[in-house]
């Protein structure tokens, strides 16, 4: 009998401790949820219009974060805030005459190249302000960038012919995209950043269905010729073209590699018009080009304690500081990432293993670019 009594008491104590634990857990969850709700309420309804606007625009730009403001604000209120903080679409397109790509800095002994070099020597040097910092001789510079709310990396690629669009072989809803690392490795590239727009409802897309225009190596992989899209990429003269156009028009002007996203940030040396901050604080990716042809590839970390993220106005400012004549915003958020020499040097902010994407801008090896010049 005493054994049964002892076991009964132990069982009763176990039930009591278990009940207390679940009561504590439930109470903690209630307190945390209540605290989070109060915090979100104060941000969305609180005394600071600036903080509210920045928060609303930031979460509405994400794939699934909009609910954090939709719980407290009407559709009309949210739309009004977005209107006060947007980047204006521009009808202006790249003026190719503002980009003067020099004869390749690699050896090219052809008579035509010699003639071009002699002609260039007689003309004023318009690109002497750009000082190359390339200690390892791979034609790529890496710079850290910092702002009040963000940190990131600016990659500068001297030779624009090395920058291409990598695309998965097949677009389908039952297929899966590639991670940025896979895009770089499958292309045989040495570096890369994420690319263009794709279907990603509630952040749960498979990354295999791009939207807008995709052109890779002169071939239109995606794009309805009856539609007009923001198209950003390089023509056959290696000039970054920024503008709105159809897939057919893009081909007619000689686009070789391009994707759709946007908006444009810098067009023909001038930052585009922006209302407010032009957008919220988020991870960002952008591509641009200097007057000497060098390609600017910028990735900003975000949604982290060390880097909340950047606004569109921040991207525009950084691009102009680095001499961009033309620049455009690419896909951001959880897709934003950068690879260089086999390493992810900018983290993509994701709750999952690695973001699957259909397109990326990749940088081909220096040797391959030299071989193409020789041919």
N, C-alpha and C positions, 0 to 999 in steps of 0.2 A: 504493500500500500504506500509506504513511504517513497518508493521509487516512482510510482505513478504521480504522487503529489509533487515530487521535485521536477519531474518532466513537465507536469502541468504548469508549475510556476515559471519554468524557463520558457515554455511556449507563450504564456501570458506576457512575460517581460518582452519577448521578441515581438509580439504583436504591438505592444505599447511603443517600443522603440521604432518599429517600422511605421506605425501611425504618426508618431512625432516627426519622423524624417519627412514623410510625405506632406504633413501639415506645414513643416518649415519650407519645403520645396515649393509648395503651392503658394504660400505667403510671399516667398521671395519673388516668384514669377509675377504675382499680382503687383507687388511693389515696383518691380522692374518695368512691367508693362505700363503701370500708371505713371511712372517717372518718364518713360519714353513718350507716352501720349502727351503729357504736360509739356515736355520739351518741344515736341513737334508743334503743339498748339501755340506756344509762345513764339516760335520762329515764324509760323504762318500768320498768326494773328497779333503778334506782339508789337512793342512800341517802335521797332526799327524797320522802316520801309526798305532801307538799303539791304539789310541782312535778309529780310523776307524775299525781296526780289532776286537776290543772288541765289538763295536756296531754291526757290521755285524754278528758276531757269535751269539750275544745275540738275535737279532731279527729273525735270521734264525732258532733258536731253538724253537721259539714260533709257535703257531698254525697258526696265521694269520699275524704276524708282518713282514714277509719277504719282503713284498712290499716296506717297508721303505728303503730297500737297492736295491731291484730289479729295482726301478725307475732310479737309478743312475749308477749301475754297471752291467756289463755283467755277464752271467752265468759263464764264464771262470774265471773272476776276483773273483767272490764270492766263487767258488770252491777252488781257490788257497788260499784264506784267511781261509776257513774252514779247509783245509789240514794243514795249519800252526798252527792251534789251535784245535787239536783234542786229544782225549784219545785213546790210542792204545788198540785194542782188544787183549786179551791174551788167549792162549790155555791152560794155567795152571789152574788146579782145586784145590779145597780145600784139604789140607792134614789133614784128621780128627784127626790124632795123635797129632796135635798141640793144640787141644782143650781138656781140662781136666775138665769136669763138675763134681763138687763135689757132694757127697750125699746131697739130698735135705736139705736145711736149716730148713725145717719144721720137726716136730716130726715124726719119722718113727721107730717104735720099733721092726721091724722084725729082725730076726737073721742075715739075709743076709745084712741088712743095718748096723747092729752093726759090723759085720765082715769087711765090706767095710770101716767103720769109723775108726776101729782099724788099718787097713792097711794104710789108708791115714795119720793117726797120725804118723806112723813110717817113712813116706816119707817126703822129703823136701817140704816145703810150697812154691809153685811156684806162688801163687796168693796173697801173703801177701801185695804186692804193691797196691792192690785195697782196698781202704778204703770206706766202705759203709757209706752213709749219708741218712738214712731212718728214720727220726724222727717219722713218723706216722705208721711205721711198715707194710706198704702195699707192700713191696718188689720192690718199684719203686723210682728212684731218678729223680729229675728234675733240669737241669742246664741251665742257660742262656749261649749262646755262642755269641761272637762278633768278627768281623773282620773289616778291613778297609772299606769294602763296604756292610757289611751284619750284621744282627742280627738274632738269631733263638733260638731254644730250643733243647737240647739233653736230651732224656728220656732214662734212663738205667733200664732195667728189669732184676733182678737177675736170675730168673728162666726161662730159654728158653722154657720150656714146655708150658708156658702160652701164647706164641706167636703163633697165628694161622692166616690162610688166610680166611677172610670173602668173600663170593661171592654171587652175586644176584642169585636167583633161576633159571632164564631163560635168556639165551643169544639170543637176537633177535634185528634186526634193527627197529622193531616197538615197542620195549619195552623201558623202561627207567631204568637207573642205580639208585643206592642209593647215597645219600650224605654220607660223612664220618660219620656224626652223626647217620644216619640210620644204617650204617654197625655196628657201635658200639652198638647201642641199640638192633638191631635185633639179634646180637650174644650174648647179655647179657654180653658184655665186659665192662671193666672199662677204657680202653684207646685205641687209635688207630692212625694210620697214613695211608695216601693214599697208594695204591698199584701199580699194574702193568700197562702195556701198553694196550691201547684200541683205537679203531677207532674214530678219532676226526677231520674230515676234516674241515679245516678253523675254528677250534674252535667251531663248531656247532653240534658236535656229541651228541647223547643221553646218552652215557656212558653205553651202554648195549651190546657192542660187543667187547670183549677182543681180543687181538692179542698175538700170541705166545702160551706159556704154562700157564695153571692154574691148580694147584693141591690143593685140599682142603680136609683135613682129609684123605689123601691117595688115593683119587679118582681123576682121570684125568678129569677135567671139560672142558678143551680146549687144543688143541695141536695136530698137524699133526705128526704122528710118522716118516714120511719121511723127516721132516724138522729138522734143527738144530737151537736152539735158545739160547739166554742168559737166563739161568734159575737160579733164586736166591730164596732160601728158606731153610726150615729145614727138615732134615731127621728124621727118627724115633728115633734116639738117641739124637735129639734136637741140632744137630750141623748145623750151617749155611753153606750150600753148595753154592759155587760160581763157575760158569763155563758154558761152552757152551755144549748143549746136546739135544737129542731128548726127546720127552715125554716118549717114551718107556724106554730109558736108565735111565731117572729120576726115573721111577717106579722101575726099576731093582736095583737101589742103595738105595731104601727105602725112597725116598722123601715123606714126609707127607703133607707139605704145601709150595707152591712155586708159583711164578709169573715170567713173563718175562718183563724185561726192560734193564737196564744197561747204561753204561758199568760197569764192575767191577772196583772198586777203590783201594782195598787192597786185595792181595791174598797171603796167608801164611806169613803174617807179613810184606810184602813189598808193597809199593805203585806202581801202574802200571805205565808204561811209558806214558808220555804226551808230546805233542808238544805244545809249548806256554803255554797258560793258561788251555788247555784241554777243553775249552768251554767258553761261554759267561757268563755275569752276569744275573742270573735269579733266581726265587724261586726254591728251591731244596728240595728233600726228599731222604734220604739214610738210609740203614739198615746195621748193622755190628754186629760182635760178638767178645768179648774178649776171652783170653785164658781160663778164668774161666767159660766160658759159658754165661756170662751176655750179654744181647742183647742191642745194641746201636741203638736207633731210632732218627734220626736227621731230623729236618725240618727247613729250612731257609726261612725267608720272603724275598720278592723281589718286584721290580717295584714300590717302594714306596720311598718317600723322606727320610724316616728314615732307609731304607734298600734297596739298589739297587738290591742286590742279590749276589750270590756266583758263582764262577767258579768251574769246576770239581777239579782243583788243590786245591781250598779252602776246598772242601768236603773231599778230601783225607787227607789233613793236619789235619783237625779237627778229623777225624776218628783215625788217627795214634796217635794224642795227647791223645785220650781217650782209647788207648790200643787196638784198633781193630786188630785182626789177619786176618779177612776177612771182606770185606764190598763191597756194590754195590749201585749204583745210582738207584733210582726208578723214577716213573713218577714225573714230576715237574710242573713248570709254575702255571697255574690257579688251578691245582689239589692239590698243596702242602698245607697240613694242618695237624693239630694234635689236638686230643681230649683227655681230661684227667678228670676223675671224673665229667662228665656232662658239661664240659666247653670247648670251642674252645680256646686253649691257644696259637695257632699260626694261624694267619689269612691266609686263602687261598686267593691269589690275583686274584679276579675275578670281572668282570663287571656285572655278573648276581647274582642271589640270592645265590646259592650254587652249586658247581660243582657236577655233577652226575657221579659216577664212578662204574665200575663193580666189582672191588676187593679192598681189604684193608688188611693191617696187623693189627690185633686187639690183645689186651692183656686181657686174661680172668681173672676173679676174683681169688684171692689167694686161697679161699676156694675150688674152683673147681679143681685147680691144686693139692691141698693136697689130695682131694678125689681120684683122678686118681692114685696118688702114693700109697695110701692105697690099692686100688684095685689090 
